[in-house]
């Protein structure tokens, strides 16, 4: 089968690799499409989450690897001991893996498992024609009424669902979301659907327009903490809850400045390295800092699928096109690294030879 194989920093090759075979407890999924995100771009540039040199303690993977953690497709083959799936059935997955034995897993907090792993980050993933997946993290798509392209968005939506749950704003509360691209767009929708009023902030007018289509009731175009603070002061809005999704120094500075005294700051974006935090203002404003990591597969993935299926037409502007596997670097990852991505989400379809328009219904 054809697959994109990561060999090292800035070295992904489209190769013919052996067809994977599901072991006991696994299913083999024929990939319909795979979304790419900032994590894929960071790893391509050399972030080194991929287990190239050292064997991952949960997945056992070591060496060159097929990326891709945002995928959906159909059942190709069922491994021994797996029940409840049939061949050619559409499925979704959050790609999250956990040990089930550490204290956090036993407490139900699998997103911070001691050996947390992700299909496509710590074992072969969905930038290929076929991918092996443990059956216990796979869900049938039909009960949710998801179309094939919309189903690919389940994993990033599940991350947004988890972030919203961690922040736990009350219905009717007005919150600020800093960063309306990537996970931010999904988070805005998840919050709005929960009855939360959302003000979105971003540097790009086009992303704010998409945010409005997903339920944001207000928008602030700002590139610095000073610009955002000034805009909020003019509006008189002081948010009690702020979701920081950019993972940047500027975003964190803006969030700490914007949130009300006694408020909550939910850090969603994963920074590329250590970032500055004004600890004095955190202390004097008595802020609560809330971290949120990845997703809890058994809870967040089904809810994500339900949300995506409510109004599938809304996702056309988020993920308008799918490119061939051969173009994943030139048309996907490199533009993302260089800040010139054409859309919030880009899909990669391993079955096509030329770009196609997505169909969310």
Residue, then its C-alpha position, 0 to 999 in steps of 0.5 A: x500500500x502507499x503511505x507517507x513515511x516519516x524518517x526524520x526532520x523534514x524527511x517524509x517519503x511517499x512509499x510502498x509499504x507492506x499491507x498491515x494486518x490487524x492482530x487480536x483486538x484490532x481492526x484494519x481501517x481503509x482510510x477515507x481521508x486524514x486531516x493534518x494539523x499544527x502537530x503534524x507540521x511541528x513534527x515534520x520540522x523536527x519536534x521529535x514526538x515520534x518514537x524514532x530512536x526509542x521504543x514507545x512504552x505503550x505502542x512498542x513502535x520504534x523507527x520510521x513511522x506513518x503519521x496521521x492522527x485525524x482519520x476516518x474510513x471503513x472497516x477493511x478487516x477484523x482481527x481475532x476477538x473483535x465483535x460489533x463491526x462488519x466489513x465496509x462499515x464507516x467508522x471514526x476514532x479519536x486515535x487516543x490510546x491509554x494503558x488502563x492501569x495507571x492511577x489516572x486511568x483508574x480515575x477515568x482521566x485517560x488523557x493524562x495516562x502515564x503512557x498516553x499515546x496516539x495513533x499517528x504520533x506514537x504508532x503508524x497512522x492514517x496518512x496511508x491507504x490502510x491503518x491498524x487501530x485497536x477496536x476499543x477506540x473505534x466507533x461506528x459512524x452510522x448511528x451519528x449520521x456522519x458523512x465520510x468527510x465530516x467524520x474525519x473531523x471527529x478527532x479535533x472536535x473531540x479535543x475541543x469537547x474535552x477542552x470545553x469540559x475542562x473549562x466548564x463555563x456555565x450556559x449563558x456565560x460569555x467567554x473569550x476564545x483566543x485563536x479561531x484556527x485549528x482547534x479554536x474553530x471546533x471549540x467555538x462550535x462546541x461552546x456555542x452548542x452548550x449555550x455559552x456565548x463566545x467572543x472570538x479573537x484572532x489575527x485573521x479576519x477570514x478565521x473570524x468570519x468562520x468563527x461567526x458561522x460556527x456560533x461566535x457572537x462577537x469578534x476581535x481582530x487583534x495581533x497583540x495583547x495590547x490590541x486585544x486589551x484595548x478592544x475589550x476595554x472599549x467594549x466593556x467586556x471582562x471575561x470570567x473564562x478565557x480559552x487560550x488556543x494559540x500556545x504562544x507568548x502573545x496569546x498567553x499575555x493577552x489571556x492573563x491581561x483579559x481575564x477577570x480577577x478571580x477568573x479561569x484561564x484554560x490553556x488549550x494550545x500546546x506551545x512549541x517550548x516554554x513560554x512566559x507567564x506573568x506570575x505576579x498578575x496570576x497571583x494578584x488576580x487570583x486566577x485559576x489556570x486549567x490545563x487540557x490535554x488531548x481527549x478522553x476517548x470513551x467520552x469525548x469522541x462520541x460527543x464530538x461525532x454528535x456535534x459534527x452531525x448536527x449541522x454538517x454544512x457548517x464544516x464546509x468552510x472549515x475543511x473545503x478541500x482534500x489533496x492527494x497523498x503525494x501533495x501532503x508536504x508541498x500543499x499541506x505541511x509546508x504552507x502550514x509551517x510558513x503561515x500560508x495555509x489556505x483553510x483552517x483544516x486540510x484533508x488528505x485523501x489517499x485514494x485520489x490523484x488530484x485535489x477534490x472538494x469535500x462534501x460534508x453531508 
